[in-house]
C-alpha cells in the first residue's frame, strides 16, 4: 500500500445496530430545545429574556448538522467505499427520507393558512406565510437564498443538507486519508475556527447563527466537521470509560459556557466533544425513552411549526375567549404555553407512527428493496448487508 493511499474503511457488521444510546437521547433533547426556542416568544415572558442561553436555540440545529455528517459516515461510509451503495442510491435514499415530510408539512400549513383566510382569521405572524414564497419552499431553494424564515422554517436545513449529501461520497473518500485521531481533531478545529473567522470577516456574523440566506455557508462546514468527528472515533482507541468521560466533559463545558453566556464557538466545540464521546461509547443497554425519542425527533423538528401555529393561533385564543382569566393569571399562562410543547410531542409521535413510518416503508419497498422496479434502479445497487438507517 502506498503512503498516499487511504486506509480501507472498516467493515460494517451484519447485525442490527443497538438503538437507545446517548446519541439517540441527545437527538431528542436537541429537537425539544428547538421547539422551546421557536415557541419562546409566545410565553408569558419571552424565554430568551430569562437567560441569554435560552435564546441560542440555533445551536441545536448546529448539533443536528454535525450529527448528520457523523451518523451518515458511520452508517454509509463503508458501503459507499466498497461500492455496494452507489452515490446515486445514497442521495435518493436521503431525499426520500426528508422530502415527503417537508412536502406534507408545507401542504398542511398552506391549507391551514388558506382556510383561516377564507374564515377571516389572520395568522399570528402573517409575514412568515407569504404566498409568493410557496414555490421556493416546494423546490427547497433556501441554498440559493430564497424562502428562508418563511412557512416551515426548519426546512432550510433539508435544502442545505441535500447539497451536503450529494458531496458526501466524494468527501468521505478524501476523509479516509486522515489516519490519526489527532489529525482528524486538527482538521475539525481548522474547519470550525476558519469558517467562523471567515464568516465574521466577510459576513459580519458568527458562522453558527448566520441568517437564512446563507444556509449552505452555515451548514456545509458543520456537516464536514461531523465527518472529522467520525474519523476521530474510527481511528482512535476508545475504552468505554474514556468515551464516557469525553462525553461528560463536553456536557460540563457546554453547561458551564451556557451559564456564563460564553461564545458560540465554545458551545459548538463542546457539542462536538459530546458527539465524539457519545458516539465512541458502547451501548450496553438502551437508555429509557431514547429509542422513542430518536424516532420522533425528526418529526418533532419538522412538524412543530405547524403545531405551534394551530396552538397559538387557534387553541389559545379560543380558550382565552371563553375563560379570560387564563390570560391574567401567570401560572395559567405558563400552563397554556407548556401545553404547546405537549401538543408538539403528541403530534410528532402520531405523525411518525401514522404517516412518516408507513411512507418510509412504502418508499423503501418500492424504490430500494432488492429487485424493486424503480426509476432509480440503474442509479443504485442494493447493499449486500443491512446498514442501520440513520434519522439525523
N, C-alpha and C positions, 0 to 999 in steps of 0.2 A: 504494500500500500504506500503510495507516495505521500510526502509530507503535506501536499496541498489538498489531498482528497478528504472529504468529510467522513466522519465515523458513521457506521451504519446505525440507523435508528433501532432501538430495542424492539424485540418482537412484542406484539400485543397478545396476551394470553387469551386462550379460548374459554374464558369464563365470564360470567356476568359481573359487571362492576358492582362493588358493595356501595350502596347508597346510604344516605343519612349521616354523612360525616360533617366535619366543621364547615367545609365549603358550601354544602347544601344549606346549612343553617345560616351562614353569613349571607348567602344569596337572598334568602327570605328577609333577613333584617335590613339589608340594603334596599330592597324593594319597598319595605314598610317605611323606611326613612324618606324615600322619595315621595310617598303618599303624604306623610306628615309635612314635608317641605311644600308640596303643591297645595295642600289644604290649609297651610298655616295662616294665610291672610283672612280666612273665614272664621277663625277662632275668636272668642270674645275679646281676647287680647292677642295681637299678632304674635305668632310663635317666635319669629325672628327677634322680636323686641325683648324676649325673656332672656336670651343668651345668644351671643353672636354666632356660636357654632350651629345653632338650630336654623340659621339662615344659609347654611352651606350644604343644603341637600344635593347640590350638583356633584358633590364628591361621591355620593352613592352611585351616580351614573358613571363617574370615572372608574369606580370599582368594577362595575359591570363591563366596561370596555377592556380593562386589563384582564379580568377573569375570562372574558370571551376568548382572547388570544391564548391564555393559559390552558383552558379546558380543551379547546379545539386542537392545540398542539399535542396534548396527551391522547386525545381520542382518535384523531385522524392523521397525526404526523407520520406514524409508521406505515399505515396503509397507503398513504399518498406516495411516500418514498419507495415502497415496494411495488407500486403500480397497480395494486388491487383496487384502489379507488382513484378514478381519474379526476383531474381538476374540474371537468365539466359536471361530473356526478356530484362532487363535493359542493360546488356552488349551487346547483339546483336543489340539493337537499337543504342547504341553509336558506335559500329563497323560499321554498315551500314551507319551511318551519316558521318563518317570520311573516311573510306577506299575507296569508289568509287572515291572521288575527288583526293585522293593520287594516286590511280592507273591510273586515266585518265591523270593527270598532268605528272606523270612519263612516261607514254606511249608517250605523245606528246613531251616531252623532248628527249627521246631516238630516236624517229623518226626524230626530227629536227637535232640532232647531227649526226645521220647516213646519212641523206640526204646531210647535209653540207660536211661530209667527202667524200661522193661519188662525190660531185662537186668540191672537192679540197679546201674547205673553212674551215679553222681551227677555233675552238671555242676560244672565248676571254680568257677563263681560262680553258684550257683542263684538268688541274689537278682536276677540280671539276666534270668531267664526265668520270670516268674510267669504261670501260665495265665490268671489273671484279667485280665492286661493285653493278651491277644491281640486282643480286639475293638477296643480303642483303636488298636492297631498297624494292623489291617486298614483302619480308617476314617481313619487318619492324623490323630488327634485331638491331636497334640502342640501345635498352636497354641492349643488350649483347656486346656493344662496337663496333659494326660493322656498317659501312656505314654512320657515322656521317660526316657532312660537304661535302657531295657529292650529286650530282644531285639536287633534290628539297630539299634544306637544311632545310626548316621548318618542313619537315616530321618527324624529330626526336621527335617533341612534340606529334604527334599521337602515335608513338611507346610507349613513356613513359606514356601517358595518358591512353592508353588501359590497361596497368597494374594497374594504379590507379583506373580505372573504375571497374576492377574485384574485387578490395578490397573495393570499396565504400560501398556496403550494410553492410559489417561487420564493417567498420569504423564508419558509421553513427549510427548504433545501439549502439556502445560504446560512441559516442559523445553525445547521449541523457542523459548520466549520468552527463553531465555538465549542471547544472541547473541555474547558475547565470552568468550574462554578465561579471562580474569581473573575475570569474573563467575561462570563455572562453578566455578572454583577456590574462590572465596569461598563459594559456596553449599555446595560439598562440605565445606569446612572447618567451616562453620557446623553442618552436619548431624552430622559426626563429633564435634566437640567438644561440641556441645549435647546429643547423645544420651548421650555418656559422662558429662557432668556431671549430667544428669538421672538417669541410672542410679545414679550414686554417691549422689546426694542422696536418691532415693526408694527404691532397692532395696538400697543398701549394697554394690554390686559394680560393677566396670567393665563397661561395655556389651558389650565384646568377649568376655567369658567368663561371661556370665550363665548361671545354671542352666537346666535343660531346660524348666521350667515357664514360662519367659519366652521361648520360642522365637521368636515373631513380633516381640517387642520387640528381640531381638538381631539378627534377620535383616533386618527391613524397612529400618532406616537404612542398613545396609551395601549392600543392593540399590539403594537410592536413590542412594547415593554412586557406585555403578557407573554410573548414568545420567549423573551430572555428569562423570565421567571420560570417558565417550563424547563429551559435549559439548565438553570441553576439547580432545580430539583433533579433533573435527569442525569446530570454529570456529577453531582455531589454524592457523598456518602452520608446518609442520614440515619441516625438511630431514632427510635420513637421519642426518646427523651429530648434529643437536640431539636427535633422538628417541633415538638410541642412547646419547648422553651422559646424557639424563634417566633412562633405564632403568638405566644403570650407576651413576648417583648414588644411585638408590633401593636398589640392591643393596648398595652400600657402607654406606649409612645403616642398612639392615636388619641386616647382619652386625655392624657396629660396635655398634649398640644391643643386639643379642642377646649379643654378647661381654661387654658391660658389665651385662647383665641390666637394661636400661633399661625405661622404662614401655611398656605395651602401646600406648598412643596413638601413640607414636613408631614402633613397629613397623607399625602399621596405616597410618600416613601414608607410611612407606617402601614398603609393599606397594602402596599406591595409586599412588605415583610409578613403581614398576616396571611396573604395568599400563599407565599412560599412555605411558611410553617404549616399551614393547614393542608396544603397540597402534598407536602412530604410526609405528614403524619399518617400512619396506617389507620384505617377504620376498623377497629377491632369489634366494635358494636355500634349500631346506629344511635345517634342522639334522638331523644324523644321529640317527635314532630318535625325533625329536619327533612326527612324524605318528602313529607307532605308539603313543607314549606318550599322545597326546591321545585316541586311540581306546579305550584300555584304562583311562584314568583314572577314568571314571565307574564302570565295572565294578569296578575296584580299590577305589574308595571305598565301594561298596555291598556287596561280597562278602567283604571281608577279615575281618569279624566271624565269618562262617561258617567261613572257612578257619582262623582263629585258634582257634575253638572245637574244631575237629577236630584241629588240630595239637597244641595244648597239653593238650587233654582226652583224646585217644586215642593219637596217634602217639608223643608224647614219653613218656608213662607206659609204653607197651609196649616202647619201645626201652630205657628205663632198667631195666625189669623183667628184660629179657634181658641187658643189659650195664650192671650197676650202676656201673661206672667212669665212665660218661658223666656221672653226676651229681656225681662227686667231682673230676674234672679240669676246671680252669677253662676252658681253651681249647675243650674238647669241649662244655661247657655253652653257650659262646658260639656254637659252630657249630650246635648244635641250635636256638638262638634265631634265628640268621640264616637257618636253614632255613625258619622260618615265613615270613619275608619272601619268600624264593624261591618257596615254595608259594603265597603270596598272589598273586604276579605270574603264575605259571603258571595258576592257577585263573581269574584275571581275564582273561587272554588267551583261554583256552578258552571262558570264559563269553561273552566278546564275540564270538568267531568262531562258536560253535556255537548260542548261544541268543539273545543280545541283538540282534546284527545281523540274523539271519533274522526275528526277531519284528518288528523295526522295518520291515524291507522288506515284510513281510506286512501290517502295520497301515497303512503309508503307501499301499500299493497298493489296499487295500480301503476306506480311510476318507478319504484326502486326494488321491488321484490325480484328474486331470480326468475327469469322467464317472462317478466311483465312486458307487455307491448306498450311502449310509450314513445312520444317524440324524442325522448332523451336517451333511448336505448343505444343509439350509435355514439352518443357522447359519453356514456358511462358504462362501467363494469361493476357488477356486484362484488362486494368484498368476499374473500374466501373464508373469513372468520368474522364473527359479530364484533362490532366495536360499540362501546357504550355511547348512546346518543345524548349529547350534552344539551342543556336547556338554557345555557347562557346566551 
